Amino acid sequence: MKICQVERPLVSTNRIPGFEHKHLLVVRDGSSRQVAVDSVGCIPGDWVICVGSSAAREAAGSKEFPSDLTIVGIIDRWPPENEAGGGESS
């Protein structure tokens, strides 16, 4: 599992059968960007828990599903206040 931040939706109108109704999001893991299947209803800015490999396919709905990364949870508060650097101040 990894922690990522949702950047924006990814629009792709031409898809393979079985992939048509899945929401895709661009997520950032450090400095790299990846595309993830959204299985929980995220919005840009959310910090999320992502799974990869066979866990990503199963979380997206089927072991045959073509996903390498699937969002399985929205984190309520991240990063922890004592690790936040340069973020919002209270």
Backbone hydrogen bonds in HBPLUS format (Angstrom, degrees):
<---DONOR---> <-ACCEPTOR-->    atom                        ^
c    i                          cat <-CA-CA->   ^        H-A-AA   ^      H-
h    n   atom  resd res      DA  || num        DHA   H-A  angle D-A-AA Bond
n    s   type  num  typ     dist DA aas  dist angle  dist       angle   num
A0002-LYS N   A0050-CYS O   2.92 MM  48  5.29 150.3  2.01 144.8 152.8     1
A0050-CYS N   A0002-LYS O   2.84 MM  48  5.29 166.3  1.86 158.8 163.2     2
A0004-CYS N   A0048-VAL O   3.04 MM  44  5.42 159.5  2.08 145.9 152.5     3
A0048-VAL N   A0004-CYS O   2.80 MM  44  5.42 166.9  1.82 157.8 162.1     4
A0005-GLN N   A0028-ARG O   3.01 MM  23  5.24 155.9  2.07 140.1 147.0     5
A0028-ARG N   A0005-GLN O   2.79 MM  23  5.24 158.1  1.84 146.4 153.2     6
A0006-VAL N   A0046-ASP O   2.86 MM  40  5.44 165.8  1.88 163.6 167.6     7
A0045-GLY N   A0006-VAL O   2.82 MM  39  5.29 172.8  1.83 139.4 141.8     8
A0007-GLU N   A0026-VAL O   2.77 MM  19  5.51 170.0  1.78 158.2 160.3     9
A0026-VAL N   A0008-ARG O   2.77 MM  18  5.41 173.8  1.78 173.3 175.4    10
A0010-LEU N   A0024-LEU O   2.96 MM  14  5.36 159.0  2.01 137.3 132.6    11
A0019-PHE N   A0016-ILE O   3.14 MM   3  5.69 157.9  2.19 139.0 141.7    12
A0038-ASP N   A0023-HIS O   2.85 MM  15  5.40 171.2  1.85 156.8 157.7    13
A0025-LEU N   A0036-ALA O   2.91 MM  11  5.37 159.7  1.95 154.9 161.7    14
A0036-ALA N   A0025-LEU O   2.85 MM  11  5.37 163.3  1.88 157.2 163.0    15
A0027-VAL N   A0034-GLN O   2.84 MM   7  5.43 166.2  1.86 158.9 163.7    16
A0034-GLN N   A0027-VAL O   2.91 MM   7  5.43 158.2  1.96 154.8 161.4    17
A0029-ASP N   A0032-SER O   2.88 MM   3  5.41 164.1  1.91 159.6 164.8    18
A0032-SER N   A0029-ASP O   3.29 MM   3  5.41 157.0  2.35 126.5 122.3    19
A0037-VAL N   A0069-LEU O   2.97 MM  32  6.43 160.0  2.01 148.1 149.1    20
A0071-ILE N   A0037-VAL O   2.84 MM  34  6.10 169.7  1.85 169.5 170.9    21
A0046-ASP N   A0043-ILE O   3.10 MM   3  5.87 165.9  2.12 145.5 148.7    22
A0075-ILE N   A0047-TRP O   2.78 MM  28  5.43 165.9  1.80 147.2 150.9    23
A0049-ILE N   A0073-GLY O   2.85 MM  24  5.05 159.0  1.89 139.6 144.1    24
A0072-VAL N   A0049-ILE O   2.88 MM  23  5.80 164.3  1.90 160.2 165.5    25
A0051-VAL N   A0070-THR O   2.93 MM  19  5.51 160.1  1.97 153.9 158.2    26
A0070-THR N   A0051-VAL O   2.96 MM  19  5.51 160.8  2.00 157.5 163.9    27
A0056-ALA N   A0052-GLY O   3.32 MM   4  4.55 141.8  2.48  95.4  99.9    28
A0056-ALA N   A0053-SER O   3.08 MM   3  5.35 129.2  2.35 102.9 115.5    29
A0057-ARG N   A0053-SER O   3.35 MM   4  6.80 152.8  2.43 148.0 154.8    30
A0058-GLU N   A0054-SER O   3.03 MM   4  6.25 166.1  2.05 151.2 154.7    31
A0059-ALA N   A0055-ALA O   2.92 MM   4  5.98 158.3  1.97 143.1 149.6    32
A0060-ALA N   A0056-ALA O   3.03 MM   4  6.12 137.9  2.22 137.4 148.0    33
A0062-SER N   A0057-ARG O   3.11 MM   5  5.71 149.0  2.21 151.8 143.8    34
A0061-GLY N   A0058-GLU O   3.08 MM   3  5.23 151.7  2.16 101.3 110.1    35
A0065-PHE N   A0062-SER O   3.06 MM   3  5.13 160.7  2.10 105.2 111.3    36
A0067-SER N   A0065-PHE O   2.98 MM   2  5.85 134.9  2.19 106.6  93.8    37
A0083-GLU N   A0080-PRO O   2.87 MM   3  5.37 155.0  1.93 117.7 126.1    38
A0084-ALA N   A0080-PRO O   3.03 MM   4  6.14 119.6  2.40 149.5 165.5    39
A0084-ALA N   A0081-GLU O   3.36 MM   3  5.18 151.7  2.45  96.2 104.2    40
